[in-house]
Amino acid sequence: MLSKLPKWIEYGAFVLALVAGCINAIGLLGFEHQSVSHLSGTATLLGTSFLGDSFEASLHLGAVLIAFFAGASISGFLLHGGRLKLGRRYDVALLFEAVFIFVSLFLLSKGYFAGQLAASVACGIQNALATTYSGAVIRTTHLTGIFTDLGIMLGSVLKGENFDKRKAALFTHIIIGFVLGGTLGTYLFTLFRFQALLVPGFTCLVLAAGYRAYLKKQNTVT
């Protein structure tokens, strides 16, 4: 599947991972130390909350899970099929992600918990978008699957099998993007607090505009 994806997908995946890492860092620093770009830790906290925390805390964590699910559902509604295809509404999905990031910024700046939910919706949209265009191979909002796949690839090489350089390069782009996004998010948060969300929000808008321009260019050529 990855061999059939265009070269620019690697750079797009890098930028999307950068966005997710930035949002997650801001979340860890500002949303009561709560991750929003992936759900494993949140689901674990939800499980532990049933025996020690208040009902309100459990409701809070459950809402984050539902918000991410809702974001993925939005991408599922907007995008069809499991392969990359020009003409599909990736730009619309990115626009929705940007909108939810800006909504998150507004709500959090007013002290509303719903801002965290909006950020989780945005991450759900993004992760489902990448999953849709890659046939469930690429994830950009967390790294567990990426490191798992790289480990499998290394084990295969040790058995004498061929090494997929394209796949390894793509996964490396995602890892570097997510880590750098975390660094960027931390730096911006120390300077601007929740206003730091403007950066990932406008980045999504730029990606959407870039995809739309590329699509128009391809239609002109054909």
Sequence and secondary structure as in RCSB ss.txt:
>XXXX:A:sequence
MLSKLPKWIEYGAFVLALVAGCINAIGLLGFEHQSVSHLSGTATLLGTSFLGDSFEASLHLGAVLIAFFAGASIS
GFLLHGGRLKLGRRYDVALLFEAVFIFVSLFLLSKGYFAGQLAASVACGIQNALATTYSGAVIRTTHLTGIFTDL
GIMLGSVLKGENFDKRKAALFTHIIIGFVLGGTLGTYLFTLFRFQALLVPGFTCLVLAAGYRAYLKKQNTVT
>XXXX:A:secstr
 GGGS THHHHHHHHHHHHHHHHHHHHHHHSSS   S  HHHHHHHHHHHHHS HHHHHHHHHHHHHHHHHHHHH
HHH  SSS  TTSSHHHHHHHHHHHHHHHHHHHHTT THHHHHHHHHHHHHHHHHHHHHTS   SS SHHHHHHH
HHHHHHHHTT    HHHHHHHHHHHHHHHHHHHHHHHHHHHHGGGGGHHHHHHHHHHHHHHHHHHHHHHHH 
